[in-house]
Amino acid sequence: SKIKLLSAAIMLSGLLSVSPAVADEPSEFPIEVKDAQTINGGGHSDKTSGVYKVITGGNLTLSPATEEDNVEFGRNTTAENGASVNVEKGGKLTVQGTADSKYVFYENEAVNGGAIYAELKNIENAAIEALKISNAEFDNNRASENGGAINFVYKDDNNNNISSTINETIFQNNTAKNGGAVYSVIEDGNKTVNNIFTNNTFTDNVAEENGGAVNVNILETENLTLNAVENEFSGNKARNGGAFYAKMGDGNKTNSLYLDQNRFTTNQATENGGAIYFDTTAEVEKKTTTTISNSEFNSNSAQNGGAVYIVSVGNVNKEVFLEENTFTENSAQNGGAVYIKDNTTKEDERVGFTLNNNTFTKNTAIQNGGAIVSDNALVNIYSSEFTENEANGMGGAVYAPNGNVVAEDTNFTNNKAQQGSAIYADDIEIRAVAKDVSISGNNGYALYSTGGNIGFIAQNGKTIQVDDDVYVSNTDGMAILSFEGPGTYKFNGKVDLNAPYPSGLSFGTQDEISASGATVCLAKPAATGTYSISQEVANVTLD
């Protein structure tokens, strides 16, 4: 038997019980919602097999009737999608609890969307918010496929604007193959999609594959905005993206992935991205911008990218920004905190990877890149601090074996590795523009260049002080250590230049270069020739 709600508002103040038409054969979604309906609950529980089905054009709002009692949807099961609520294409759903009276979905099981499944389509002309969930709680829900608690799919062949919002909601101990708590897929035809997560808590959710807490797949859309702001992610697990996973599809014109003021703690990935995994390898027509800002990453772990893993294919329209984040005690085989990989084969189309005002402390890698691995990407670091990061192999702070690293107004202190305890890269450039720069307390060769160039640029009267050893090598060219710009340079370590062709030190116009405690070691050339020391100003001292 079924109940059809056509034009009434219903208040439930006790237990809702719907008996099946045949004993021991539960009805699938016994309550159908058409048109706009509001269900007000007052401490009731729904314990049937699939409770609400919102059909095309329907609009279901669930809101509490009292200020103190929770409304519970518990232990519902279905062989279909959404054990408690199933929204067909063109329906809308609002779950609106309060701080004192939440909607609680627990121990529900389905194929997709253990508690809620929604196909979102804008059948109106104006922009709509097709899914809104606020002040709810999802505990121990399970999906055999995607979205342990919630699965929502954008399907809009009318090219309309559509959005979803989840805020002030708790997700804990939910499980699925993908998206342990939430799974979202955005299919073709949508003009503008806004996908927003704000002030939520995700704890101990698990995905067998990708996205321990959240998994977002964008197949195709014209303009996408994915925002996650002020959320807490802790103890979530997956193969890729222990807490958060997002993948772009071909044909997206403008994408904005924006994570701000989030906290990620003790999330785990068995492969890549202990906290976050972003895949932006798809081709885009206009621009994809990925920004992770003002967030904390503590004690997350993975095989690659203990906290963050980003994979892309070079394109001038793609940019990645990490701004004002703290990374502390994250760990991985490679890239203790961050791993960025660019699959492009065109050197002039590498993804621009910009770090601004980040702090990396005590991150570790069993192999390379105690804090960061950059695999074929262009790395630009500004106003950041790297302290006590460690790799058992190369690159105690930064490892970029096939790329260049620019570090401006950035300090490297007490980092450790076999080689390149501060930076191991092809070419390295250290700049002091807005503040003095210090490279100190790092073991072995702090700066290790395999491409033959390490450059120091001090401007505006600033000072670059290097207390550690430096190594510049080049297997088929020259090895050059250069100083440029009207600043002060203080060198107290050993300089090793190793190359088969004439190499040496190059000095531009500086205020002062002091290397009173340093030694300069020039490797014997493989062929005839001499190493040169070019000194264009008088105030240069080399012992």
N, C-alpha and C positions, 0 to 999 in steps of 0.2 A: 504494500500500500504506500501511497505517496501523499504528501500535503503540498498543495500549490498555493503560494502567497502571491496574490495579484495586486491588491491595493490596500493592504492593512498594515498597521504597526502592531507588533506583538511584544508583550512583556512576559518574560519567563522568570518566575520567582521561586520555582522549585525544580525538581529533577525533570528533565525532558527525556521521555522514553518513547521510542517509536518501535512497535512490534512488527516483525516481518510477516509478510503474507503467508509464508510457509514456515513452519517451525524449523529452527536450526538453519534456516537459509536467510541470512540478513539481507535486507533491501539495500540496493545501491543508491545512495543519495536520496533519501525519502522526502526531503524538503526542497522543492524547486522555488526559486525566486525569479519573478519577472517584474519589470518596471522598478520603481524605487521603493525599497523596503528598509525599515529600520527595526532591528531586533535588539531590544533592551533586556539585558540579563541582570539578575540580582542573586549572585551566588549559586547559580544552577550549574549542573554538569550535563554535558552531552556525551552519551556513551552508546552510540549506534554505529553501524557500518557505513560511513560516508554520510555526513549530516546535511550540508547545504550544497546545492548545485545552482549556480547563478547562470541562467541561460542568456543567449544573445540579447543585448539591450537591457538586461537586468542591472540593478545597482543595489548591492547589499551593504548595509552599514551595521556593524556590531558595536554597540556602546553600552557601558555598564549603567544599571539603573540606580545603584546605590554608590555611596562614597567609600565603603569599607570592604565589601566582599569582592573576591576575585570571581571571574566567570571561567569555568574550566571546560576544555574539550579534551577528554582523555580516553586512551586505549581504543580509538577508532581504527579500523582496518579496512582496506579495500584492495581489490586486485587491479584497480584502475589508478587514477592520479588524484592526489589530494584527499586524504582520508577524512578530514573535517570539512574542508571547503574546496569546491571545484568551480572555477570561473571559466565559462566557455568564452570563445572568441567574441569580443564586443561587450562583455560584461565589465562591471567595475566593482571593486571591493575596498571598503574602508573598515579597518579594525581600530577603534578609537577607545583605548582605555585611559585611565588616569593614574597618577602616581600611587594612589591608595587602592585602586580597584582595577586590576589588570585582567586582560584576557590571557589565560594560561592554556597552552596546548602541550599535552604531555603524552608520551608513549603511543603516538599515532604512527601507523605504517601504511605506505603506499608504494607504487612503482616510482612515480616522480612526485616530489613535493609531499613528504611524509604527513604534514599537517595541511598545507595549503598549496594548491596548484592553480595558476591563473594564466590564461591566454589573453593578452592585452591587445585590443585593437580599438583605434579611435574611429567610431562610426559617426562622430559629430564633426562639425566644421571647425569649431574653436579648439584651442589646446586644452587637453584634459589631464588630470592626475588620475590615472586608471587604477593605481594601487597605492594605498596609504595605510601603513601599519605604525601605530604609536602606542607606547606604554603597554606592550604585550610581553609574554614570556613563552619560550619554546624549549622544553626539556625532554631529552631522551626520545626524540622522534627519529624515524628511520625511513629512508627511501632505498629501494633496491637499485635504483639508477641514479637520478640527479636531484639534489636539493633535499637534504635530510629533514629540514623543517619547511622550507618554502622553495617552490620552483615557479618562476614567472617568465613567460615567453612573450616578447613583443612581436606581433604579427599584424602589419598594417600595410596593405597594398594600396591604400588611398593617399599615401604620402602626407599624412597628418602629423601634428605634434603630439607627443605623448610622454608622460613621465611617471616615475614611481618614487616613493619616499618611504624609508624605514628609519624610524628614530625612537630613541628612549626605550629600546627593546632589548631583552636578555635572551641570548642563545647559549645553551649549555648541553653538552653530551649528546648532540645530534650527529647522525652518521649517514653517509651516502657514498656512492661510487665517485661522484664529482659534486663539489659544493656541500661539505658536511652539514652546514647550516642553511646557506642560501645559494641557489643556482639561478642565474639569469642568462637568457639567450636572446639576442636582438637579431631578428631576421630581416630580410630585404624589404624595401619599400618605405621604411620610415623616413620622414623628412628630418625631424629633430627629436632626439631621445635624451631625456635627462634621467639619470639613474643615481639616486642620492641616498647615502647612509650617514646618519648623524647621531652621535651620542648613544651608540649601542655598545653592548658588552658581549663578546664572543669568547666562551671559555670551554676548553676541552672538547671541541668538535673535531670530527675525524672524517677524512675522505680517503678512499682507497687510491684514487688517482690524483686529481688536481683540486686545489682550493680547500684546505681543511675547514675553514669557516665560510669563505665567500668565493664563488667562481662566476666570472662574467665572461661570456663569449659574444663578441660583436661580429656577426657574419657580414652584414652590410647595412649601412645607413648613411645619410647625407651629413648630419651633424650630430656628434655624440658628445655628451658631457657625463663623465663618471666621477662623482665626488664622494669621498669618504672623509668625514671630518669629526674629530673628537670621539673616536671609537677606541675601545679597549680590546685587544686581542691577546689572549694568554693560553698557553697549553694546547693550542690547536695543532693538528698533524695531517700531513698528506705526502704524496710522492713528490709533487711540485707545488710550491706555494703553500707552506704550512698553514698560513692564516688567510692570505689573499692571492687570488689568481685571476689574471685578465688576459684575454687574447683577442687581437684585432683580426678582422677578416679583410679579404681583398675588396676594393671598391669604395672603402670609406673615404669620404672627402675631407672632413675636418674632425679630428678626435682630440679631446682634452681629457687626460687621465690625471686627476688631482687628489692627492692624499695629504691631508693637513691636520696637524695637532692630534695625531693618533699615537697610541702606545702599544708596542709589540713586545711581549715578554715570554720567554721559554717556548716559543713555537718551533716546530720541527718539520723538516722535509727530508725524506730519505734520499732524494736526489738534489733538486735545485730550489733555492729560495726558501730559507727557513721561515721567514715571515711573508715575503712578497715575491711573486713571480709575474713579470710582465713580458708578453710576447707581442712585439710590434713588427714582426717580419713581413707582414702583408704589405702589398703596394698601396699607396694612398695617392689621391689626386691632388690634394691641397696640403694639409699639414697635420702632423701628430705631435702633440706636446705632452710629455710625461713629467709630472712634478711631484716630488715627495718632499714635504717641508714641515718644519717645526714639530718633528715627531721623535719619539724615543724608541730605540731598539736595544733591548737588554737580554743577553743570554739566549738568543735564538741560534739554531744550528741546522746545518745541511751539508751535503757533500760539496756543492758549489754555491757560494753566496750564502753565508750563514744567516744574514738578515735579508738581503735583497739580491735578486737575480733578474737581469734584464737582457733579453735577446732581441736583436733587430737585424735588419738588412739595410745597409747604407742608403741614405736618401737625403738630399738637401732639405727636404720638408720634415725631417724628423729631428726632434730635440729631446734630451733628457736632462732634467735639473734635480739635483739634491741640494736643498737649502735649509740651513739652520737646524739640522738634525744632530742627535747624539747617538753614537754607536758604542756600546760598552759590553765587553766580554761575550761577543758573539763568536762562533767558531765554525770551521768548515775544513774540508780537505784543501780547497783552494778558494781564496777570497773569504777571509774570516768574517767580514761584514758585508762586502758588496762584490758582486761579479757581474760585469757587463760584457756582452759578446756581440760582435758585429760580424755577420756572415757575408758581407760584401766582398767581392773580388776586385772592386775598383777603389784604388787608394784615395781618389779625390772625392769619393762619396761616403766616406766613413761617418758614422753617427757622431754628433757632437755631444760629449758627456761632460756636463759642467757641475762642479761641486762648489758651493759657496757657503762659507761660515759654518762648516760642520766640524764636529769633534769626534775623533776616533780614539778610544782608550781601551787597552788590554784586549783587543781582538786577536784571535789566533788562527793560524792555518797549519795543518799537518804538513802540507807541501809548500805551496807558494802563495804570496799575497796575504800577509797577516791581516791587513785591513781591506785592501782593494786588489782585485784582478781586473785588468782591462785587456780583453782579448780582441785586438784589431780595431779598437775604438780610439777616438781622439779625446784625451783627458785634459781638462783645464780645471785647476784647483785654485780657489781664491779664499783667503782669510780663514784658513782652517787650522786645526791642531791635530797632530798625530803623536800620541804618547803611549809608550810601552806596548806597542803592537808587536807580534812575533810570528815568524814563519820558520819552520824547520828547514825549508829550502831557500828560495830566493824572494826578495822583496818583503822586508819586514813590515813596511807600511803599504807601499804601492808596487805592484808587479805588472809591467806592461811590456812583455818581451818583443812584441811586434808592432809597437806604436810609440808615439811621443807623449811626454808628460810635461805640462807647464804648471808650475806651482808658484803662485803669487801671494805675497804677504802671508806665508804659511810656514809654521814651525814644525820641525821633526825632532822629537826628544826621546831618547832611551828606547828606540825600537831595535829589534834583533832579527838577524837572518844570517845565512851562510854568506851571501853576497847581496849588496844593495839593501842594507838594513833600513834605510829611509826610502830610496827609490831604485828599482831595477827596471830599466827601460831601454828602448832603442836610442832615442835622443832625449835629453833632459834640459829644461830651462828653469832657472830659479830667479824670481823677480822680487825686489823690494820696492814697492811703489807708495803705499800708504802707511806702512809701518816697517820697523826693522825685522829682519829674518834671522833665525838661529837654527843651525843644524848641529846638534850637540848630543853627546852621550850615546850615540848609535854605534853598535859594534862593527868591527871589520871595515869594509868599504861601505860607507853610508850611501854614496851616490855611485851607481854602477851603470855606465852606458856601453851598450854593445854596438851602437851605430856611429860612434866616433865623435860625438859632440855633447859637451856639457857647457852651457852658457850661464853666466851670472849677469844680471842687469839690475843695478841699483839706481833709483831716480829720486829726485826731490830731497837730496841730502840724506837718504836712508842708508842703513848699514846691513850688509850681508856678512854674517859671521859663521864660518864653517870650522868646527873643532875636530871633525872626523876625517878619515881618509876618503880619497876620491879615486875612482878608476875609470879610465876612458879607453875603450878598445875598438878596433875596426879591422876586420879580417881582410878587407880589400880596398882600403883607402887610408885617409889620415885620421889621427886622433887629436882633437883640438879641445883645449880648455880656454874659454874666452871670457873676458870681462868688458862690459860695455855700460855706459851711462855714468852721469856725474854723481856717484855715491861713494861710499866707503866699503872696502872689502877687507875682511880680516880672516886669514887662513892659518890654521894651526895644525893641520893634518898633513898626511903624505899624499902626493899626487902621482899616480902611475898612468903613463900614456903608453899604449901598446898598439902599434900598427906597423905595417910593412912599408909605409911611405913617409916622407918627411912630415913631422908633426910637431906640436909644441903649444906654447902659451901665446894667446893673442890679447893685447891690452889696447883698449880704446882710450877715451879721455875720462879720467876719474879724478876724484878729489884725493884719494889715497888708496894704495894697496899695501897691506902689511902681511907678509908671510914669514915673519921672523922665526917662527918655530917650525916651519915646514921644510920638507925635502921634496924635490921634484925628480922623479925617476923616469927616464926616457928609455924605452926598450930599444934594443939594437935593431936597426932596420934590416929587412930581409934582402934589400938590394942597396945599391949605392945611393948616397944622398945624406943630407944632414938635417937634424932637427933644429927648428928655429925658435928663438924666444924674441918676440916682437915687443919692444918697449918704446912707446911713443911719449911717455911722460917721465919726468925725473923721479917723482915720488913713488918709486916701486922698489921694494926690498925683498930679495930672495936669498935665503941662506943655503 
